[in-house]
Amino acid sequence: MPHNSSARKHGGEHSDGGGSASKIQRVKAGRVSEDNEKKSSSKRLKDVEISVPIVYGTISFWLGKKANEYHSHKWTVYVRGATNEDLGVVIKRVVFTLHPSFSNPTRAVESPPFELSESGWGEFEIVITIHFHNDVCDKQLDLYHHLKLYPEDESGTQSTKKPVVVETYDEMVFSEPSESFFARVQNHPAVIVPRLPASFNLPPPESIDDMNERKRGDTNDHPLSQWFMNFSEADELLKLAAARQQVQAHIARIKRQMIVKFLGLDDRG
């Protein structure tokens, strides 16, 4: 935060150095209203869901010798594809709401990469508001992220080369998508779409203003990409399998305890 903000706060999910802290959510983003459906002349696909994995978070660097009382860190807040693809095919704009002590605290980013860089000395909650294209969803999606500047272990030495990274993996789920939306993203690497019957004919995808001018997969060459956390479906499946094994082992222990207790009661009888 700038110099006129309150004292820095600690808390929330965080990570020391180059490591990343993460949590997983699944957000239902809604669907297109009937009014927008009529405007786009696109029908909705019943019993179909489109999933868009995203990651949002912050990367903060200590300024070292360049740090002063009011500017100790430089940081970037962002929304990116889970594997760093261009999200402009789904997202129209992202609005970042910073601490009110910043000049112009509400900042809108109209095209990818959807990110904002600033400098300051304090931690605070950033509101990230995602606006979608008209044929995707009428409602905005509000996300909340706590900016973390300082490592978890405050006794440790800060580094100008190793940032503090905090990221959250999320999945935006769109139920009953419009045909135009489905057609536009069905082969896009950032979007998970189901297979439709071979006999089903989709209309040609509708173009989005300036879409051709955007660099597809723009965040793949992002200067901060070395610090991005890798999220993959395979990793999540491994985590789920490990959790299932732990649950099964716990159930087996409880069953053994119940059997032993039951047999003990019988022996006393």
Buried (B, 14 or more C-beta within 10 A) or exposed (E): BBEEBEEBBEEBBBBBBBBBBBEEEEBEBBBBEEEBBEEBEBEBBEEBBBBBBBBBBBBBBBBEEEBEEBBBBBBBBBBBBBBBBBBBBBBBBBBBBBBEBBEEEEBEBEBBBBBBEBBBBBBBBBBBBBBBBBBBBBEBBEBEBBBBBBBBEEEEEBBBEBBBBBBBBBBBBBBBBBBBBBBBBBEBEBBBBEEEEEEEEBEEBBEBEEBEEBEBBBBBEBEBEEBBBEBEEEEEEEEEEEEEEEEEEEEEEEEEEEEEEEEEEEEEE
